[in-house]
Amino acid sequence: MLLKLTNVTKKYGNQRALNGISFSVKEPGIVGFLGPNAAGKSTTMKIITGYLPFDDGKVEVLGLDVTKESEKVKKSIGYLPEHNPLYVDMYVREFLEFCARLYSVQKPMNKVKEMIAKVGLEKEQNKKIRMLSKGYRQRVGLAHALIHDPKILILDEPTTGLDPNQVVEIRNLIKEISAEKLVLFSTHIMQEVEILCKDVIIIHQGNIVAQGPIHLIKELPSGYSLELETEENITIDFSTLKEIRKIEKISGNKVRLHIHGNEDIRKKIFEFCLKHNLTVLQLQKNDFKMEDVFRELTKNKS
């Protein structure tokens, strides 16, 4: 078992940040750790790394108890927080050499050279960190997180603020890393989750509301949507059909129909349009995307 949390609770004063959460990960790969702001994501990540104490429960990393063996755990984890902390007045190579020596890495100069090549910093290695773009600073942060060859890599919003080219480069790097390591990956970009992750954990208001393979998570909400386009403007009322729970107008002749349940009612919609003298140009079924699932599972229940 690479990572296991059992009934972990964390409070800040009278406020509960985590309500006895439990999850486990057995194999390397990319696991999306998702949730709205203030859901408990960053708190959980800091607890796993051993930087933040918790009130109850148990956290195990590679079979090690985080509370009892925190130093060993920290050597097994690489962590890139959302706000990447770097010594900006140091040169890139100098900073990575400093990090390697902090971790007592054997042959630190060789390891730094390897990391610079791995994350694509060859042309920037002799610059001060303050001179780098945000994309290259993220690469320095990744090199820092990987310098001691950890088994688990925790990334908190690693592509926030990057331009599209930088985003693709960082994603490709994360994919490469995940072949041998567990990457716990937090992001608000659902498209990124669908591209990168094989498994997903969703947290909301300090509770785990879903976890498992991404293809199963996408099947959790009941229903789907139909995009209907007709030749004429649509003036009829589809709400008379019991299967339709919501009607979203896109344009005069195009609507999105949100359907209860999973029964395919395209034939019924087509016949309904025919009855009301509407010529159907397109009737497309859309299954839930991760963004839809995320919104459905993290709605405020108050």
Stockholm file with secondary structure:
# STOCKHOLM 1.0

chainA/1-302         MLLKLTNVTKKYGNQRALNGISFSVKEPGIVGFLGPNAAGKSTTMKIITGYLPFDDGKVEVLGLDVTKESEKVKKSIGYLPEHNPLYVDMYVREFLEFCARLYSVQKPMNKVKEMIAKVGLEKEQNKKIRMLSKGYRQRVGLAHALIHDPKILILDEPTTGLDPNQVVEIRNLIKEISAEKLVLFSTHIMQEVEILCKDVIIIHQGNIVAQGPIHLIKELPSGYSLELETEENITIDFSTLKEIRKIEKISGNKVRLHIHGNEDIRKKIFEFCLKHNLTVLQLQKNDFKMEDVFRELTKNKS
#=GR chainA/1-302 SS CCEEEEEEEEEETTEEEEEEEEEEECSSEEEEEECCTTSSHHHHHHHHHTSSCCSEEEEEETTEETTTCHHHHHHHEEEECSSCCCCTTSBHHHHHHHHHHHTTCSSHHHHHHHHHHHTTCGGGTTSBGGGSCHHHHHHHHHHHHHTTCCSEEEEESTTTTCCHHHHHHHHHHHHHHTTTSEEEEECSCHHHHHHHCSEEEEEETTEEEEEEEHHHHTTSSCCEEEEEEESSCCCSCGGGSTTEEEEEEEETTEEEEEESSSCCCHHHHHHHHHHTTCCEEEEEEECCCHHHHHHHHTCCCC
#=GC SS_cons         CCEEEEEEEEEETTEEEEEEEEEEECSSEEEEEECCTTSSHHHHHHHHHTSSCCSEEEEEETTEETTTCHHHHHHHEEEECSSCCCCTTSBHHHHHHHHHHHTTCSSHHHHHHHHHHHTTCGGGTTSBGGGSCHHHHHHHHHHHHHTTCCSEEEEESTTTTCCHHHHHHHHHHHHHHTTTSEEEEECSCHHHHHHHCSEEEEEETTEEEEEEEHHHHTTSSCCEEEEEEESSCCCSCGGGSTTEEEEEEEETTEEEEEESSSCCCHHHHHHHHHHTTCCEEEEEEECCCHHHHHHHHTCCCC
//
